[in-house]
């Protein structure tokens, strides 16, 4: 059975692009990836990276996250007004209210420090996310 993953990113979609490419490398077409951008550029770039479908904007994110089994993004997707204001309070509320497993990378452009988290390069974080954190979720994929 195909697992439904929702990857959320903003601005140029760079983090989402890297996540989607690695998900495809490891899981191929056995997962359904929905790319959700806070803007059309991010969504478009993630679609080009290998997402099955993509959409952008507040209503699309609010509507779609409730259908996902796993939501992946930077920790900032849970914070109202983060990502230079692109992540609205409604988006953050919908993401955190969704029953999906949320796997969050400790990355942010905000003036926030998360204590107890080791700083790692993005490729290392994505490898850990896909190979370790999703391992149990996808053990039958």
N, C-alpha and C positions, 0 to 999 in steps of 0.2 A: 504494500500500500504506500502510495506517495505521501510524504510528509509535506505539510504546507508551512513554508517559512516566509516571514515578512521581514525584509531588510529595509530599514529606515535611515535616510541620510538627508543632508541639506547641501546648500551651496553647490559645489561641483559634483558631489556624489563620490568623492575620492575614496572614502572609507568603505562605503557600500560597494563600490566597484571591486575593491580588493577582496572583500568578503565573498561576493558573488563568484568571482573567478576561482577562488579557492574552494568554495562549496562545489562548484561544477567539476573541478579537478578531482576532488575526493569522492563525491557522490554521483557525479554524472547527471543523468536525467531521472534518477530515482527520487529526487526531491522537486517540489514545485516552489519556485521562488517568485514572490511578488515584491517588486521594488517600489517603495513608497518614498517619493521625494517631497520635501517641503516646497520645492519649486520644480518647474518643468525641466530645467537643465539637469538637475540631479537625477530625476526619474529617467530621462532619456539616456543619460550616460550609463546608468545601471542596467537598463534594458539592453544596450549594446554589449554590456559585459556578460550577458547570458541569462538575465532574468526571463521568466516565462511571460510576464506581463508587468506593466508599470503604470503608475498614476501619480498625480501630484496634487498638493493642496490639502487644506484642512478637512474638507468634507470627505475626500477620498481616504485619507488616513483614518479619520474617525469611523468611517463606515467599514473599512477593510480589516483593521487590527483584530476585531472580534471574531474573525473567521480563521485566523492563523493559529497554528499549534505552537509555533516558536516565533518570537519577535527578537530581532538582532539589531543592534545599533550602538552608538556611543551612549554613555550614561546621560548625556545631555538631552536625549530624546524624552527623558522623564521629567525635565525641568521646564516649566512655563517660561516663555520669552527667551529661551536659550537660542543659540545659533544665530546671533545677531537679530533676534526677534522673530526668526522664521518659524520657530516651534511655538505654536500658540498654546494658551492654557487648555483649550478643548482637546488639542492633540495629546498633550501630556496626560490629561485625565483619561482619555480613551485608551492610551497605551497602558497606563498603570491599572486601569479597571478591567482590561482584557484578561481572560482566563489563561491565555497562552504563557508558556515558559518565556521569561525575558532573559536574554543573555546580553549583558551590557559590557562594552569595553570602557575601561577607565580613562577616557579621553574627553577633553572639554576645552573650549576656548574661553570659558567663563572664568571669573575670578574665584575659583574654588580649588581647594586642595583636599584630596581624599587621603587621609592618614592610613597607613598600613598597606598601601598598594605600591608594589614595586613598579618603577617606571621601566617599561619595555618598549622596544621599537614596534611599530604597527604590525609588521610581518610576524613577529613572535606572538603577539596577542591574537592575531587571526589564526595562526596555527594551533594555539592552545584552545581557542574557541571551537574550531572545527574538529580537531582530533581528540580533544579531551572532553570538553563540556557537552558536545553533541553526541559523543560516543554512546552513552546510555540511552539517550532519546532515540537514536537511529540504529540501535543494535539489531533490529530486524530488517533494515533497509539494504 
